Amino acid sequence: MSTTYRRLACSPERVFEVLADGWLFPSWVVGASRMRDVDDNWPAVESKLQHSFGVWPVLIDDSTSMMEWDPPRRAKLRARGWPMGEAEVTLDVKRRGDGCVVRITEKAVRGPGKFVPAFIMDPPLHLRNIEALRRLAYLAEGGAGGVSGADKL
């Protein structure tokens, strides 16, 4: 299981505003290239995001579903990316001073990825999640997810 941390200069609530906007998913998730649909009840438990990953012309359509939604503390998702398999991705957010710390953990739970040893799987997941948290920080600190710059004045 890969675990990655990042300190963000925003509140936990801001992080969850970004996560609650399913259309922003490919803006922070490395590998996701486009959104096809977002369930009307996203981010409710069992709701889904329909997305694609890869680079045109080799795009694979798949989905991510919400397993647990407990803002502003925790979100747990089931990411599907067949033929690679499925992963559980958990984002835990804790307030730290005037900002917060986000921890993302990811583990393969179905498919071929489940059988790859951790010492092989974890380093690339960690690198990918460093970038994912960097992108999430840009969005949360910068006002994406329903809060415009004017609203922050």
C-alpha positions in Angstrom: 0.0 0.0 0.0 1.4 3.4 -1.0 1.0 6.3 1.4 1.8 9.9 0.4 1.4 13.2 2.4 1.2 16.9 1.5 0.6 20.0 3.5 -1.9 22.4 1.9 -2.4 26.1 2.6 -6.2 25.8 2.8 -8.8 24.4 5.1 -10.0 20.8 5.0 -13.3 22.1 3.8 -11.7 23.6 0.7 -10.1 20.2 -0.1 -13.6 18.6 0.1 -15.1 21.3 -2.1 -12.7 20.2 -4.8 -13.4 16.5 -4.2 -17.1 17.1 -4.3 -16.9 18.5 -7.8 -16.6 15.3 -9.8 -16.0 17.2 -13.1 -12.6 18.3 -11.6 -11.5 14.6 -11.2 -9.1 14.6 -14.2 -7.6 17.9 -13.1 -6.0 16.3 -10.0 -6.0 12.5 -10.7 -2.9 11.6 -12.7 -3.8 9.4 -15.7 -7.4 10.5 -15.9 -7.8 12.3 -19.1 -11.5 13.2 -19.4 -14.8 13.0 -17.7 -17.8 11.4 -19.4 -20.4 11.7 -16.7 -20.9 12.5 -13.0 -23.8 11.0 -11.1 -26.3 13.6 -10.0 -25.8 12.6 -6.3 -22.0 12.7 -6.4 -20.2 12.5 -3.9 -22.8 10.3 -2.1 -21.7 6.8 -1.1 -22.1 4.4 -4.1 -22.3 7.3 -6.6 -20.0 7.1 -9.7 -17.8 9.1 -11.9 -17.5 8.0 -15.5 -14.1 8.9 -16.8 -11.4 7.8 -19.3 -7.7 7.3 -18.7 -4.8 7.2 -21.1 -3.9 9.4 -24.1 -5.9 9.7 -27.3 -6.2 7.6 -29.4 -5.7 4.9 -26.7 -8.3 5.8 -24.1 -9.9 3.3 -21.8 -13.4 4.2 -20.4 -14.0 3.2 -16.7 -15.4 4.5 -13.5 -14.7 5.5 -9.9 -17.2 5.1 -7.1 -17.5 6.7 -3.7 -17.2 4.1 -0.9 -17.1 6.6 2.1 -17.7 10.3 2.3 -17.1 12.0 5.6 -16.2 15.6 4.9 -14.0 17.3 5.9 -12.1 14.3 7.2 -12.2 11.3 4.9 -13.1 10.2 1.4 -12.6 6.6 0.2 -13.0 5.7 -3.5 -12.9 2.6 -5.6 -11.0 3.4 -8.8 -11.5 1.0 -11.7 -8.9 0.9 -14.5 -9.3 -2.3 -16.3 -7.3 -4.2 -17.6 -5.0 -3.1 -14.8 -7.7 -3.8 -12.1 -9.2 -1.8 -9.2 -7.7 0.2 -6.4 -9.0 1.6 -3.1 -7.9 5.2 -2.7 -8.4 6.9 0.7 -7.9 10.6 1.3 -7.6 11.6 5.0 -7.5 15.3 5.8 -6.5 16.9 9.1 -6.4 20.5 10.0 -2.9 21.8 10.8 -2.6 25.4 11.9 -4.0 27.6 9.2 -3.9 24.8 6.6 -4.2 21.0 6.5 -2.4 17.8 5.8 -3.8 15.4 3.2 -2.7 11.8 3.3 -3.5 9.6 0.3 -3.3 5.8 0.5 -3.7 3.6 -2.4 -3.8 -0.2 -2.7 -4.7 -2.6 -5.5 -7.7 -4.7 -4.6 -8.7 -6.6 -7.8 -7.1 -7.6 -11.0 -3.5 -8.1 -12.0 -2.2 -5.1 -9.9 -3.2 -6.9 -6.8 -0.5 -9.5 -7.4 2.4 -7.1 -8.0 4.7 -7.0 -5.0 4.5 -3.8 -2.9 8.2 -3.1 -3.4 7.5 -2.9 -7.2 4.1 -1.2 -7.1 4.5 1.3 -4.3 7.3 3.6 -5.7 5.4 4.5 -9.0 2.2 4.9 -7.0 4.0 7.2 -4.6 5.4 9.3 -7.4 2.0 9.5 -9.1 0.3 10.5 -5.8 2.9 13.2 -5.1 1.8 14.8 -8.4 -1.9 14.2 -7.6 -1.6 16.0 -4.3 0.3 18.8 -6.0 -2.6 19.2 -8.4 -5.2 18.9 -5.6 -3.3 21.7 -3.7 -3.4 24.0 -6.8 -7.1 23.5 -7.1 -8.0 23.8 -3.4 -5.6 26.7 -2.6 -6.6 28.4 -5.8 -10.3 28.4 -5.5 -11.6 25.6 -7.8 -14.5 23.5 -6.8 -17.2 26.2 -6.5 -15.3 29.1 -4.9 -14.2 31.9 -7.2 -11.3 34.2 -6.4 -13.8 37.0 -5.8 -15.5 34.9 -3.1 -12.2 34.7 -1.2 -11.8 38.5 -0.9 
